[in-house]
């Protein structure tokens, strides 16, 4: 697709209903398109910029998977290590055979504290404690369902935020360091992601977009009272499109985890039936394996005031990242790009 047609596709996609965020399309070292739209702060009419930090919601799960990968490469864990072997957790109704591999691929059967099959609307979801009390990973133990398994470990795929909270707790238990500190030193730093990290809503750094929830009557509210006050192992990190690009390239060349783990993480381990015939889950990322086409890897996030997806095709280095500081803003842009033949 030539640059002029790509620009026309994007202009049409953002026109209605007013996209707020950043669109980045690259191939290898070449930037084919990059543009920022809307406001990072509506109150002060501060515009978004290419280097603005945005929440990436569940895109954070890949950072958690990479943190586990660092422990795997060191030999501190194995992919078949059982959860009960490395994490003391009083949940007698959880199957004792749950493994690290199953948690990474959402096949553990662990009941989810935010089960998207039961509560699909992030703008109205709540937990049993105030969001402001969820500051540390241990705080999440109180909201993890103490119920029976959804299915026996390994029997099916079911997206589980709880499973990634458990993986974050494993990182803390095995490494001896707080989860966020470990991710910063062992994942973000090796990847060169200097503008990324976990920031509390009451301490956001400069050049960070506020998330917005648009109401039906035309008004809006911020998302600071609709999400945990600071991100955790299942979601809530902040990043830039540039840092996301650095992450993909560092991952693919084996600079964060070993090449053996790169191969394992990008293998389609679990069929995600509700997502489409050719969509699978690897370890911390989605894998689309359409016959006759090169596989596409993706991370994505969807939360109140956050919509994000980044798709990477290792074969030619194609990279499409769309991030918005509204709940649904990224999806129309991604749909228009796909319809135009862009691997998004």
ABEGO torsion letter per residue (X at the ends): XBAAAAAAAAAAAAAOBGBBEBBBBBBEABBABBBBBEBABAAAGBBBBAABBBBAEAAAAAAAAAAAAAAAAAGABBAABBAAAABBBBBAABBAABBAAAAAAGAAGBBBABBAAABABAAABBBABBAAABABAAAAAAABBBBBBABBBGABBBBBAAAAAAAAAAAAAAAGBBAAAAAAAAAAAAAGBAABEBBBAAABBBGBBBBBBBBAAGBBBBAAAABBABBBAAEGBBBBAAAAAAAAAAAAAGAABBAAAAAAAABBABBBAAAEAABBBBBGBBBBBBBGBBBBBBBBBBBBGBBBBBBBBAAAGBBBBBBBABAAAAAAAAAAAAAAGBBX
